[in-house]
Amino acid sequence: MFKVKIYITLKEGVADPQGATIKHALDSLGYSGVERVRTGKYLELNLNLKDEEKLRHQIEDMCKKILVNPVIENFEYKVEEMQ
Amino acid sequence: MKFGVIVFPGSNCDQDCYWVIREVLGKKVDFVWHKEKKATGYDCLILPGGFSYGDYLRPGAIARFSPIMQEVIRFAQKGGLVIGICNGFQILLEAGLLPGAMKKNRNLLFVCRYVYVKVENTETPFTRMCRKGQVLRIPVAHFDGNYYVDPESLRQLKANNQIVFRYCNKEGKITDEDNPNGSIEAIAGICNKERNILGMMPHPERCAEPILGSEDGRLIFESIVRFCESKK
């Protein structure tokens, strides 16, 4: 059993109005030094597979097919073995 | 001439499209449930507005895998007319039938109001009843209508004259204030290179009768009817 943590982020050059709004809120609250905020998505999947190689292959396939929109998003992921 | 209106779980403009085709235009129309694998006997398939699958993950991201979408792709590849309105446009983008992607509106608000759009291309089956540069008064209602496309694809859209509608002011001038969602180049609607697939964020089915405050949307439906009937 593996836990897979997928991080989906906006590509460089794609405007992020949510990030800009959050940055503005942090500025308004008086936090200094916030240069930039970018938002993204986090997905957590538990997979009952034995072969990590096969699992990685499947995760990449899932991301490219449905979980990520390659026009505007990038992704990376971490695989952790579960007890 | 027969229309098919695809119904996904969460579609909510399917009834309006059906009404316009049947009651306003007096043409034949069926609902087509998204689980169908076949849709035969249609001249035009409509992907209506709404919130298919609750907009989960991304608008249109799950609907594009509904069984009917394989048939929509086959139908389009054979030259059949496909129009995606609002969520239907988002589904066409996710399915890769049109280039680009939708992001959240730049003001992070759901925008639901009448806007003006300029008809940039009248050489399509969907706009042949419009005058070039004609300004249509037509409502939008969406959260994710901020059209984005990479610079190279944008260049191709322009080179192939695929930009069909752009947001504008009452006089037809393209200004930043009249762009309701932040779309690149104020794009409100695009077609494919072959001109048989159209995606648009504004809702023509919501403004096809005088009682609704505008009849401009009727031009889109009448263009489709005229195109299909002239082929027969």
Interface residues (C-beta under 8 A of the other chain):
Chain A: V14 A15 P17 Q18 T21 I66 L67 N69 V71 I72
Chain B: L57 R58 A61 I62 F65 L93 E94 P99 G100 A101 K103 K104 N105 R106 N107 L108 N146 Y148 V149 D150 G182
